[in-house]
Amino acid sequence: MHMRTERDRKRNNISDPGQLYLAHVVESEYRPSTTRGARLRRGPRSDTDLQRRAQSPFYDSIIRETLCVRPINKFRNNHHSIEDDWLLSSNRPLHPVYYYASTAPRMSSTQSVIVVGAGPVGLLVGLRLAKANIRTIILEALPVVENSPRAAVYHPVAVQELDRAGILQDCRKIGMASGQLTWRHISGEPIFEMGREVSTDELYENLILGQHELAGVILDHFKRCEAGEVLFQHRVVGIEQEEDGDVVTATVETPEGVKKFTASYLIGADGGRSAVRQFCNVTFDGFTWPQQIVATNVVYPFDKYGYSTGNNICHKDHYAVIAKISKSGLWRVSYGEVGGLSTEELRERLPMKYDALMPGPRPLEYDLKMFSPYKIHQRCANTFRIGRVLLAGDAAHLCNPFGGLGLTGGLLDAGALGDTLIARINNNYPDSILDKYSQVRRDIFLKLVDPTSQANLRRLFDSDPDTLRETDPFFKSLLDADGKQKEKSRGLGMLRVEIV
Ligand SMILES: Cc1cc2nc3c(=O)[nH]c(=O)nc-3n(C[C@H](O)[C@H](O)[C@H](O)COP(=O)(O)OP(=O)(O)OC[C@H]3O[C@@H](n4cnc5c(N)ncnc54)[C@H](O)[C@@H]3O)c2cc1C
């Protein structure tokens, strides 16, 4: 492609070189091959003209065809780069891209990022990057955002990350603030109560919102970003990077066959079984608990029997969390189970477990909406950075779900990694900032999240409920010397450390 002259630029009243670039593609790249192209010879004359033409079906088809014949690809290679896919994707509406190239701020750099996994962590870091005008493509193996019953509560420190990404208002529209958290005997009698209502000097609440709903909100915002694209049914099956190279390449299984995607950085946000982590030969050190848990969503009037929004049941066999997860009366009941049982065996035992856990008259009447068993782990990757590959969320660390620290930690990774890559790509921070991300987030998991989360689970099944209030170090830390509960007991602000 030859460069246009200053005269051409002035003649076409084009102020941004990005305009020139696409005007050039439309005018001269396509022109030789068809008569329709000849009609484009005069070329767009102004921004308004560009936009008007881009929105007409005729021009849309011309542009699509043009780009497919000759993709704009600064990193032309024998395989796809993000730029190819961006422009060639068949379901991409073309005129917004045309509009982008003509009038929107140009992408801040030629560097791009692949995010593997459209879970809440991958989506959130993708959103932060795309909003900073960094080309970001999210590759997700499933056809849709996953909808299994998992996270539902996020601590204020993680809610702050949702605010920083500009999505908190939308999250609050469908979620709700958590009220009191109560530890109880299996009979329902309270052991310890912790207020979680937001006081006037606090900005963020404990937010209750289904994980898939959170992911849905982030996805909506991500899709609105010019620099972002998400591709479902794209499973990453391999990763290559050269030492001291300036790109990383992912091999991806797609409905159209195997493709290669190249970018400057790749984020593994592909969950606990992370393929990215395994391709990079990173160890996942820690242990798996011998017991397992079952997460259920059920409609049952716990509030009628005096249950708080959050309830931790302390019992050696029937330990559980019972939490209200929607305004419409849906509750999450997650309970401990013995290890080694099959899904069918666990399902058969559900009425017995509910009978032990639920207050109210018998026979119990409830409406079971979801049932899902999980193994539980405490594990951490031996590094969160491998060259141009970075790990975040469950791909980097796993903890049991009691106390809601898993995704809370993942959202904090997403915020920190967003800051880190924006600083590196847009503001030219040194490469060592990527090591800092790895070291800071890994330390926080190992020193704070992991021990707290282990204590949260042990408090439920491995303590004497009759003496817990007086003996448990966490409860003691929440009480003043005279035994009264301290005013401030929330936040977990120490889980967030500025990287940049
Ligand atoms: C029962 C339960 C309750 C929980 N409750 C809470 C809670 O209240 N609060 C809290 O903070 N945390 C909670 N957690 C933890 C929370 O669910 C996880 O921390 C969270 O799912 C991590 O999000 P993620 O985006 O890192 O990974 P995931 O949500 O697992 O997303 C990973 C994505 O990557 C995709 N993927 C995988 N492999 C590939 C591949 N090769 N190519 C492309 N895509 C791929 C997957 O399909 C998936 O969509 C709970 C967990 C459980 C099990």
The ligand as an SDF file (V2000), in Angstrom:
LIG
                    3D

 53 58  0  0  0  0  0  0  0  0999 V2000
  -19.9720  -23.2070   44.8360 C   0  0  0  0  0  0  0  0  0  0  0  0
  -19.0670  -22.0410   44.6460 C   0  0  0  0  0  0  0  0  0  0  0  0
  -19.4080  -20.8310   45.2030 C   0  0  0  0  0  0  0  0  0  0  0  0
  -18.5650  -19.7340   45.0800 C   0  0  0  0  0  0  0  0  0  0  0  0
  -18.9210  -18.5490   45.6630 N   0  0  0  0  0  0  0  0  0  0  0  0
  -18.1000  -17.4930   45.5860 C   0  0  0  0  0  0  0  0  0  0  0  0
  -18.4850  -16.2420   46.1510 C   0  0  0  0  0  0  0  0  0  0  0  0
  -19.5720  -16.0900   46.6970 O   0  0  0  0  0  0  0  0  0  0  0  0
  -17.6050  -15.1920   46.0400 N   0  0  0  0  0  0  0  0  0  0  0  0
  -16.4160  -15.3150   45.4110 C   0  0  0  0  0  0  0  0  0  0  0  0
  -15.6630  -14.3320   45.3550 O   0  0  0  0  0  0  0  0  0  0  0  0
  -16.0490  -16.4830   44.8160 N   0  0  0  0  0  0  0  0  0  0  0  0
  -16.8530  -17.5660   44.8820 C   0  0  0  0  0  0  0  0  0  0  0  0
  -16.5220  -18.7260   44.2420 N   0  0  0  0  0  0  0  0  0  0  0  0
  -15.3190  -18.7840   43.4010 C   0  0  0  0  0  0  0  0  0  0  0  0
  -15.6220  -18.2810   41.9700 C   0  0  0  0  0  0  0  0  0  0  0  0
  -16.6800  -19.0150   41.4130 O   0  0  0  0  0  0  0  0  0  0  0  0
  -14.3860  -18.3900   41.0860 C   0  0  0  0  0  0  0  0  0  0  0  0
  -13.3240  -17.7770   41.7590 O   0  0  0  0  0  0  0  0  0  0  0  0
  -14.6200  -17.7460   39.7180 C   0  0  0  0  0  0  0  0  0  0  0  0
  -15.4190  -18.5610   38.9160 O   0  0  0  0  0  0  0  0  0  0  0  0
  -13.3020  -17.4930   38.9880 C   0  0  0  0  0  0  0  0  0  0  0  0
  -13.5780  -16.8240   37.7910 O   0  0  0  0  0  0  0  0  0  0  0  0
  -12.5990  -16.9500   36.5380 P   0  0  0  0  0  0  0  0  0  0  0  0
  -13.1030  -15.9820   35.5220 O   0  0  0  0  0  0  0  0  0  0  0  0
  -11.1920  -16.8740   36.9970 O   0  0  0  0  0  0  0  0  0  0  0  0
  -12.7830  -18.4620   36.0310 O   0  0  0  0  0  0  0  0  0  0  0  0
  -14.0760  -19.1760   35.4400 P   0  0  0  0  0  0  0  0  0  0  0  0
  -15.3090  -18.5490   35.9580 O   0  0  0  0  0  0  0  0  0  0  0  0
  -13.8810  -20.6220   35.6890 O   0  0  0  0  0  0  0  0  0  0  0  0
  -14.0090  -18.8670   33.8860 O   0  0  0  0  0  0  0  0  0  0  0  0
  -13.0490  -19.4800   33.0560 C   0  0  0  0  0  0  0  0  0  0  0  0
  -13.5650  -19.4730   31.6350 C   0  0  0  0  0  0  0  0  0  0  0  0
  -12.5320  -19.9470   30.7730 O   0  0  0  0  0  0  0  0  0  0  0  0
  -13.1140  -20.8220   29.8050 C   0  0  0  0  0  0  0  0  0  0  0  0
  -12.0680  -21.7240   29.3180 N   0  0  0  0  0  0  0  0  0  0  0  0
  -11.5050  -22.7750   29.9810 C   0  0  0  0  0  0  0  0  0  0  0  0
  -10.5650  -23.3490   29.2150 N   0  0  0  0  0  0  0  0  0  0  0  0
  -10.5240  -22.6500   28.0370 C   0  0  0  0  0  0  0  0  0  0  0  0
   -9.7510  -22.7580   26.8480 C   0  0  0  0  0  0  0  0  0  0  0  0
   -8.8060  -23.7050   26.7180 N   0  0  0  0  0  0  0  0  0  0  0  0
   -9.9820  -21.8850   25.8480 N   0  0  0  0  0  0  0  0  0  0  0  0
  -10.9230  -20.9140   25.9660 C   0  0  0  0  0  0  0  0  0  0  0  0
  -11.6950  -20.7800   27.0740 N   0  0  0  0  0  0  0  0  0  0  0  0
  -11.4890  -21.6200   28.1090 C   0  0  0  0  0  0  0  0  0  0  0  0
  -14.2210  -21.5340   30.5800 C   0  0  0  0  0  0  0  0  0  0  0  0
  -15.1870  -22.0800   29.7050 O   0  0  0  0  0  0  0  0  0  0  0  0
  -14.7630  -20.4020   31.4460 C   0  0  0  0  0  0  0  0  0  0  0  0
  -15.7950  -19.6910   30.8070 O   0  0  0  0  0  0  0  0  0  0  0  0
  -17.3500  -19.8500   44.3510 C   0  0  0  0  0  0  0  0  0  0  0  0
  -17.0100  -21.0810   43.7610 C   0  0  0  0  0  0  0  0  0  0  0  0
  -17.8530  -22.1660   43.9030 C   0  0  0  0  0  0  0  0  0  0  0  0
  -17.4710  -23.4690   43.2630 C   0  0  0  0  0  0  0  0  0  0  0  0
  1  2  1  0
  2  3  1  0
  2 52  2  0
  3  4  2  0
  4  5  1  0
  4 50  1  0
  5  6  2  0
  6  7  1  0
  6 13  1  0
  7  8  2  0
  7  9  1  0
  9 10  1  0
 10 11  2  0
 10 12  1  0
 12 13  2  0
 13 14  1  0
 14 15  1  0
 14 50  1  0
 15 16  1  0
 16 17  1  0
 16 18  1  0
 18 19  1  0
 18 20  1  0
 20 21  1  0
 20 22  1  0
 22 23  1  0
 23 24  1  0
 24 25  2  0
 24 26  1  0
 24 27  1  0
 27 28  1  0
 28 29  2  0
 28 30  1  0
 28 31  1  0
 31 32  1  0
 32 33  1  0
 33 34  1  0
 33 48  1  0
 34 35  1  0
 35 36  1  0
 35 46  1  0
 36 37  1  0
 36 45  1  0
 37 38  2  0
 38 39  1  0
 39 40  1  0
 39 45  2  0
 40 41  1  0
 40 42  2  0
 42 43  1  0
 43 44  2  0
 44 45  1  0
 46 47  1  0
 46 48  1  0
 48 49  1  0
 50 51  2  0
 51 52  1  0
 52 53  1  0
M  END
$$$$
